[in-house]
């Protein structure tokens, strides 16, 4: 028997949950955020494939006072650090695609767009989801999570009244303001920021300068990327918000004085125009959210591994 039969629950009228909990549930289930970060490690798979050319594995990738580090040592270390999570992500995607086919589950681009819009609107400064994944990887991860939720929720009945009530109580969540994919370089003096501006005008890459010269360590490690920000966002300096709102896609600001006296240069690489979602737009999303809320089992793809006879490098299926 399939896992969905083992975890079915008796349909019940959803109880009203606090708004703070509902806000979280407008995004894909929180478990997707835990596995999303593994997506940007896909390229390791190609590196970790056994090489038929032994000399390639013996290639020297670094030397320290004459001591050598080989390509094989390097790859073995990367596998020990990232291999399991990366393979787990690939297996989960394949498993959920099989589940979608078996249960005749469809996921449209429109549904993925909605989830991404809700994720952007709920993003905070500690969430690195958008910085760590390409658009293609992110959409695939969201698709995998939507398949999972649809399979698990397909036999749970949610009343139209419950869906309507949820929408009315949380309507503001579905009015999403314009968001700006922003990068920044921060300096501690006017002299330093003007020097950085001059380097940019001379042709230096923004991301390279951010890594080399920005004193904001978290964003500097990501080439200055701070993800999507929106006007009126409480956890972002108002000076940044005002400056970004005036920039077009691909534009870079002049020096901006921050509230703490430091200076910043801002770059907008992408703009997502604001959207207002009607009840018809989000009804199925809400129904799925409320259905998943009824489940007692963990909402993770691994619960299907046994159903599809998963065998992998790291031993028994989860």
C-alpha positions in Angstrom: 0.0 0.0 0.0 1.1 3.5 -0.7 2.1 5.9 2.0 -0.9 8.1 1.4 -3.1 5.4 2.6 -1.1 4.9 5.8 -1.4 8.5 6.8 -4.9 9.4 5.8 -6.8 11.3 8.5 -10.4 11.7 9.1 -11.6 14.9 7.4 -12.2 17.6 10.0 -13.2 21.3 10.0 -9.9 23.2 10.3 -9.6 25.1 13.6 -8.7 28.7 13.4 -4.9 29.2 13.8 -3.1 32.4 14.8 -2.2 34.8 12.1 1.5 34.4 12.7 1.2 30.7 12.0 -0.9 31.3 8.9 1.7 33.7 7.5 4.2 30.9 7.6 1.8 28.5 5.9 1.3 30.8 2.9 4.8 29.7 1.8 5.5 26.1 0.8 5.9 23.9 4.0 8.9 24.9 6.0 10.6 21.7 5.2 11.2 22.9 1.7 13.4 25.7 3.0 15.6 23.2 4.7 16.2 21.2 1.5 16.3 24.1 -0.9 19.8 25.1 0.0 21.1 21.7 -1.3 20.0 22.6 -4.8 22.9 24.9 -5.5 25.2 22.0 -5.0 24.0 20.0 -8.0 27.2 20.8 -9.9 29.1 18.7 -7.5 27.5 15.6 -8.9 29.4 16.0 -12.1 32.7 16.5 -10.2 32.0 13.5 -8.1 31.4 11.0 -10.9 34.2 8.5 -11.2 36.8 9.6 -13.7 38.1 7.1 -16.2 41.2 9.1 -16.6 43.3 8.3 -13.5 45.7 11.2 -14.2 42.7 13.5 -13.9 42.1 12.4 -10.3 45.9 12.8 -9.6 45.8 16.4 -10.9 47.3 18.8 -8.4 44.9 21.5 -7.4 47.0 23.2 -4.7 50.5 23.2 -3.2 51.6 24.4 0.2 55.4 24.6 0.7 55.7 21.8 -1.8 53.0 19.6 -0.2 50.3 18.7 -2.8 46.6 18.5 -2.6 45.1 16.3 -5.4 41.9 16.6 -7.3 40.8 13.3 -5.7 41.4 14.6 -2.2 39.5 17.7 -3.0 36.5 15.9 -4.4 36.5 13.4 -1.5 36.3 16.3 0.9 33.4 17.9 -1.0 31.6 14.6 -1.1 31.9 14.2 2.6 30.5 17.7 3.2 27.8 17.9 0.5 27.4 14.6 -1.2 24.6 13.1 0.9 22.4 16.2 0.9 22.9 16.7 -2.8 22.0 13.1 -3.7 19.1 13.2 -1.3 17.7 16.2 -3.1 18.0 14.4 -6.5 16.3 11.3 -5.1 13.5 13.3 -3.6 12.9 15.1 -6.9 12.8 11.8 -8.8 10.5 10.1 -6.2 8.0 13.0 -6.3 7.9 13.0 -10.1 7.0 9.3 -10.0 4.3 10.0 -7.3 2.9 12.8 -9.5 2.6 10.4 -12.5 1.0 7.7 -10.4 -1.5 10.0 -8.7 -2.1 12.1 -11.8 -0.9 15.3 -10.1 -0.3 18.4 -12.2 1.7 21.5 -11.1 1.3 24.5 -13.3 3.8 27.4 -13.8 1.1 29.7 -12.3 1.1 27.7 -9.1 4.8 27.9 -8.8 4.7 31.6 -9.5 2.3 32.1 -6.7 4.4 30.2 -4.2 7.5 32.1 -5.2 5.7 35.4 -4.8 4.6 34.4 -1.3 8.1 33.3 -0.5 9.5 36.7 -1.6 7.0 38.6 0.5 7.8 36.6 3.6 11.6 36.6 3.1 13.7 38.0 6.0 17.3 38.9 6.2 18.4 35.5 7.4 16.8 33.6 4.5 19.3 32.9 1.8 17.0 30.8 -0.4 16.9 33.2 -3.4 20.7 34.0 -3.2 21.7 30.3 -3.1 19.7 28.9 -6.0 19.3 29.7 -9.6 15.7 30.4 -10.8 15.5 27.0 -12.5 16.7 25.1 -9.3 14.3 27.1 -7.2 11.3 26.4 -9.4 12.2 22.7 -9.4 12.4 22.6 -5.6 9.0 24.4 -5.3 7.5 22.0 -7.8 8.8 19.0 -5.8 7.2 20.4 -2.6 3.9 21.1 -4.3 3.7 17.6 -5.7 4.4 16.3 -2.2 1.7 18.4 -0.6 -0.9 17.6 -3.3 -0.4 13.9 -3.0 -0.7 14.0 0.8 -3.7 16.3 0.8 -5.7 14.8 -2.1 -8.1 12.8 0.1 -8.6 15.4 2.8 -11.8 17.4 2.5 -11.7 21.1 3.2 -15.0 23.0 3.1 -15.5 26.0 0.9 -16.5 28.0 3.9 -13.1 27.3 5.6 -11.2 28.4 2.5 -13.3 31.6 2.2 -12.8 32.4 5.9 -9.0 31.9 5.7 -8.9 34.2 2.7 -10.9 36.9 4.4 -8.8 36.7 7.6 -5.5 36.8 5.7 -6.3 38.8 2.6 -3.4 41.2 3.1 -1.0 38.3 2.6 -2.1 38.1 -1.0 -1.5 41.8 -1.8 2.2 41.6 -2.5 4.1 44.8 -3.1 6.8 45.3 -5.8 10.1 43.6 -4.8 13.6 44.4 -5.9 16.5 41.9 -6.1 19.2 43.9 -4.5 22.9 43.8 -4.0 25.0 46.2 -2.0 28.5 47.3 -1.1 29.0 48.9 2.3 31.9 51.2 3.3 32.7 53.0 6.5 33.7 56.3 5.0 32.8 58.7 2.1 36.3 58.4 0.8 36.1 54.6 0.5 32.7 54.5 -1.1 33.7 57.1 -3.7 36.8 55.0 -4.5 34.5 51.9 -5.0 32.2 54.0 -7.2 35.1 55.0 -9.3 36.1 51.3 -9.7 32.6 50.5 -10.8 32.6 53.3 -13.4 35.9 51.9 -14.7 34.4 48.6 -15.4 34.9 46.5 -12.3 32.2 43.9 -11.5 29.8 44.7 -8.7 29.9 41.2 -7.2 33.7 41.1 -7.2 34.0 44.5 -5.5 31.4 43.4 -3.0 33.4 40.4 -2.0 36.7 42.3 -1.9 35.7 45.6 -0.3 32.3 45.5 1.3 32.4 45.6 5.1 29.0 44.0 5.4 30.3 40.4 5.8 27.1 38.4 5.3 26.2 40.1 2.0 29.9 40.4 0.9 30.2 36.6 0.9 27.4 36.4 -1.6 28.7 39.0 -3.9 26.6 41.7 -2.2 23.3 39.9 -2.8 20.7 40.6 -0.1 17.8 39.0 -1.9 14.4 40.6 -2.7 13.4 43.6 -0.6 10.2 45.6 -0.7 9.1 49.2 0.1 8.1 49.6 3.8 10.1 46.4 4.8 10.7 46.8 8.5 14.0 45.0 8.7 15.7 47.0 6.0 17.3 50.5 6.4 14.8 53.1 5.1 17.6 54.8 3.1 18.2 51.5 1.2 14.5 51.2 0.5 14.1 54.7 -0.8 17.2 54.4 -3.1 16.2 51.0 -4.5 12.7 52.2 -5.3 14.2 54.8 -7.7 16.4 52.3 -9.6 15.5 50.5 -12.8 16.4 46.9 -13.5 20.2 46.7 -14.0 20.9 50.1 -12.5 23.4 51.0 -9.8 22.9 53.8 -7.3 25.3 56.6 -6.3 26.5 56.6 -2.7 23.7 56.3 -0.1 24.1 57.4 3.5 22.8 54.7 5.9 21.1 55.4 9.2 24.2 54.2 11.1 26.5 56.7 9.3 28.0 54.1 6.9 27.8 54.4 3.1 26.3 52.0 0.6 26.1 51.5 -3.2 23.1 49.5 -4.4 22.4 47.5 -7.5 19.1 46.2 -8.7 19.3 43.1 -10.9 15.6 42.1 -11.0 12.3 43.7 -10.3 9.1 41.7 -9.5 6.1 44.0 -10.0 3.5 43.9 -7.2 0.6 41.5 -7.5 -2.9 41.3 -5.9 -4.2 37.7 -5.9 -8.0 37.2 -5.9 -9.8 34.5 -4.0 -10.0 32.5 -7.2 -6.3 32.8 -7.7 -5.4 31.4 -4.3 -8.4 29.1 -3.4 -6.6 25.9 -4.3 -3.4 27.1 -2.5 -5.4 27.8 0.7 -7.3 24.5 0.5 -3.9 22.6 0.2 -2.4 24.6 3.1 -5.4 23.8 5.4 -5.3 20.1 4.3 -1.6 19.7 5.0 -2.3 21.3 8.4 -4.5 18.3 9.3 -1.7 15.7 8.7 0.0 14.2 11.7 2.9 12.7 9.6 6.0 14.7 8.6 5.5 16.4 5.3 8.8 15.3 3.6 9.4 13.3 0.4 11.4 10.6 2.3 8.1 9.0 3.4 7.7 7.8 -0.2 11.1 6.2 -0.5 10.0 2.7 0.5 7.1 2.9 -2.0 9.4 3.4 -4.9 12.1 1.0 -3.7 14.8 3.6 -3.3 18.3 2.3 -3.0 21.2 4.7 -2.7 24.9 5.1 -2.0 24.4 5.8 1.7 22.6 2.6 2.7 19.0 1.7 3.4 16.2 4.0 2.2 15.1 6.5 4.8 
